[in-house]
Amino acid sequence: MNPEADQSSFPNLWQGTGVALAYLALSTWLDTAMAVAAHTLHLPGWTALLPGLLLGFPLALAFGIWLGRLDLWDILSFRRVRPGIWLPLLVTHLGFFILIQAFAHGLEFGLDQLPEAFRLSLVKESEPMAQASAPMLGLLFASAAIPEEILFRGFILRGLLGHHRPLVAVWLSTALFVVAHGNPLQFPVALMIGACAGWYYQATGSLWPGLVAHGLHNLFIGLFMTPEVLATGSLMVNPLPPLPWLLAAPFLAGLGLLWLRWQFRQEAPAPMGVLGLDQS
């Protein structure tokens, strides 16, 4: 089902693009300024990750709400969902987490073969992570899911659903979500999270399923990451999962998606229109 909030006006694609780019620009500027301050004041490097999260999101959201003259409570759609969706959601994202880890490992291996100047620029961009412990990274990444779900699903996708078919609206919001991350190393997980969370929001009208899936992914990425290798000039911070898990991952993800599709149809007989699960 589509969310019940008014979908007829704001934001359309261009307005949503403007807000997403404002979020990227604000976060980049704030993180850069904090990185300089952290170096000057001898603060831990990971503190450079905080301003974009704590300030970039509310500023971008406030900008969008002001432009659209919207009510914040229309965007904060934390309605209750069927309890039956949680187990298949966990199964789905266990499979996706393993697949994304393997894909990220391969991507990082490929980027490590690029010319040194380009590779070192990516290493420098990721440098603040090298000074944080795995639990700290997990908590930072998981907390980032809250503002991103509110902005990209509760605000941007909510508006796009009033202008486009669900299939189109979800993939457009996913594209904006990927672009707003800026770092190519984050694109695979951003693509998967954007598509899945968009489907969950469109199917339930609630931010909860996407927020839980997004938060768990970010948490486990942070916990399994080995940022200390950045100090060696390598980008290979995501270890390759064991072979048995790699073989099981497509089955888990596929089974979970089909199970979720069935659960969403019990909630409301509305078309899903995304991820190829239902084209009606």
Helices and strands as residue ranges (DSSP letters): H 13-41, G 45-49, H 50-51, I 52-56, H 57-68, H 72-75, G 83-85, H 86-112, H 116-125, G 127-131, H 134-149, I 150-157, H 158-160, H 166-181, G 184-186, H 187-204, H 208-224, G 227-232, H 243-267
